[in-house]
Every structure is written in structure tokens, then in C-alpha cells.
Amino acid sequence: MNYRSLVLSAFLLISIGLYPQKKEFEEVLSEYKICNWKDNKQAAVALTFDDWTPGHPAIVVPELQKRDMVATFNIFISTVKDWEPLRKAANLGNEMANHSATHPHLNNDSLYKKEVLEPKEKIEKEVGYPVFTFAYPYGE
């Protein structure tokens, strides 16, 4: 069974439980369709890179571009010395995501503004694109 069939089967099983009447089920299901991946591929892979290290603009971004691929770069802003490489990477279609200001263990609500909100605003200001993703440091 391929991935698309598996997702549709799961959706149908869940939907049947939620909509026991066949007519209601068909009406709800008719509003949805399964979207194809780019070029009708069978699956997709999400590439993410943490921290924005010197190798990212020098090696990773050009290699992605050669392959007509993009990725998500999780930035912690205290290490960024030059925003121009991030702007260039963003303009190539890569996502610049928030990874905090200083990469702390986020176990204290008082850090939220300094480590989550302010870095988000800084990245948006510098690259000119909205930030939709936050990657918790240390996966916490």
C-alpha cells in the first residue's frame, strides 16, 4: 500500500466514525482531495539545518540550488554576523526559521519574549519574509 492510499484509508476510517450517515460522509469527502507532490512524486522529504553555521551559505545553499531543492534553516540569531547570505538563501526559496536568540534550554516562560518573539521579528526584518516555524533548541 503506498503512502497516499494509507492516508486516504486512515481518513476514511476516521471519517466513517465521525459521519455514520453515508450521504453526510460523501458530502464531506467531496470537499477534499488528495494533493500530489511536485511532479507527481510518491513522497517528499523535508530538509532542515540548525544554527546557520558557516558551511550553510558556503556549501549547503549552493548544493541545494544545483539540485533545484530548498530547505528550512533554523537560525539562532546571536551567531549571525552578516545577514546578506540569509537574504540570498531566502530569496532562493529556502525557509528561514526561528531557533531562538542564544540557543538556551527553554524551560522558563520568562525567556519567551527574548528568545522566541524578538528573534522572530529580527529574522523577518532582516530577510523580508514572514517566519512561520520555531525549532526548539535541543528539541525540548
N, C-alpha and C positions, 0 to 999 in steps of 0.2 A: 504494500500500500504506500503510495507516495505521500509527501507532506500535505499537499493540497487536499487529497482525499481524507487524510486523517483529520485535518482541521474541519472540513465540511462535516465529517461524521460526528466529531465532538460537538459542533454547533447544532447539528440536527438532534442529537441526544439531549442536549441541554434545552433546546427549543421545544422539543416534544414535551418535556417535563413542565415547561413554563406555559405552553399553549396546547392544552389537550384537545381542543377542537380543531379538526383538520382544516376547516375553512379559515379560521383565525391564523393558524400556522402558515398556510400558504400565502396569506396576505402579508404577514410579517416577513417571511422569507423572500417574497418578491421585491422587497425594498432593498435587499442586499445582493451583492455579487462578490465573487472571489476575484481579487485583482491579480494580475500577472506581475511577476518580477520583470525588470528591464530585459528586453529582448527575449521574453518568454522563457527565461531561465527557470529551472526547477527550484532554486533556493537562492538565498542571499547570505552574505557574510558581513557582519559589522566589524570594522577595524577601529580600534581605539588605542590611543597613545597617551600615556600620562606624563605630566610635568613640563612638557615643552623643553626638551633638552637641546643642546647644540646640534645633535645629529638629526633632529626632526626637519628643520628647514634645509639643512645641507644635504641630507641623504633621503629621508623618508618622503618628503613632499615631491621632489623630482622623480623618485621611483614610482610613486603613485600616479603622477601625471603621465609618465611614459606608458602606463598600463590603463589609462583612462579610468582611474579609480579615485575615490575620495575616502576620507576617514574623519573620525572625531578626535580632536586633540584636546585633552583635559589640561587646562592651564592653571598653575598656581602662580599668581601674578608677581610675587616678590622676587622671582628669579628672572623676570623679563627685563632685559636691558634695552632692547630695540624692538619696537612694535611693528616695524615695517615688514619683517618676514612673516609675522602673523597675518597682517593685512593681505599680503600676497597669497598666502595659503588659503585664507578665507575667500578671496576673490576667485580662486580656482575651484571653489565649491566645497571645501573642507569645512567641517563644523568646528568652531572654537567654543569649547565648553568650559564651564567654571569648575575648578578643582580646589578653590579656596585662595586665601591671600598668602598664607605661610605654611600650608600643609600640616595643620595640627590634628591631634585627636579631637574630634568634635563631640565631646561628652559634656559640654557645658552650654546651656542655652544662651548665656551672655555673649558667646562668641558669634552668634548668628549674624548680626549686622556687619561686624568687622570681617568675618571670614566667608560669608556667603553673599550677602546683599551688595556690599561695596565692591568686591571683585567682579561680580556680575555686571554692575554698572560701568566699571572701568573697562572691561573687555568690550562691552557694547560700544562705549565711546571710542575706543581705540580702533576697533576693526570695522565699525559702522554697520554691524549686523546684530539682531537680537540673539541673546543667549537663552537657549531652551533647556539645557542639560546641566545638572550638577553631579559630579562624581565625588562621592565622599572619600577623603583621604583614608588610606589604609583599608578601604572597603567597609568602613564602620557606618 
